Amino acid sequence: MSERRSYFRIDESIAIEFKEVDEITANTAAAELQFPNTASLKLFAELRKIDNDNAHLFHQIKDTSRALGEYLHNLNRKLDIISQQLMTDSKPLPPSKTIKQVNLSEGGIAFGSSRALEANSHIALRLIFLPSNAGLVLFAKIIRCEPSNTGEYQIAAKFHSVTDAQQQLIGQQIMRAQMAERRRSQHSLQ
């Protein structure tokens, strides 16, 4: 099985921005430095990671004390609301040119672009998943760039130096999208 097919893939509408960077930057710099106002994205990602880390403990507490579990759940909802408000500044308002249909996997992304990118070059990507506003900033290496029949170029890129937290966030988004598609399919059958 080829590497490009070793992950689940989804088609999803997300807010995406990219900037070309050199290989040294992609190997040594923080991707967040390539975009202004990414602090809220990093904060949101870190809060999600903490949620995932605490999920098991939360269920144990809720089994022991239902009242304490409900109280902690409500505190967590407050934090979610605050973090989503912070993300509002970074979220493009529809119809934004940055919201595109992409093909996403844990290993990479394919998207349309008005400009061609050189194969084996590097880009910094800012991805904001809608409607959750979860987002991340990371580097990718261009695998291919081909003209499409829409007048755009179809770009395929492999994520570069992805952290475990970033890969986990991408995986969660893919799982959410798959579950939403399954619900839509079941609903249309009824």
Buried (B, 14 or more C-beta within 10 A) or exposed (E): EEEBEEBBBBEBBBBBBBEBBEEEBBEEBEBBEBBEEBEBBBBBBEBBBEEEEEEEEBEEBBEEEEEEBEEBEEEBEEEBEEBBEBBEEBBBEEEEEBBBEBBBBBBBBBBBBEEEBEEEBBBBBBBBBBEBBBBBBBBBBBBBBEEEEEEBBBBBBBBBEBEEBBBBBBBBBBEBBEEEEEEEEEEEEE
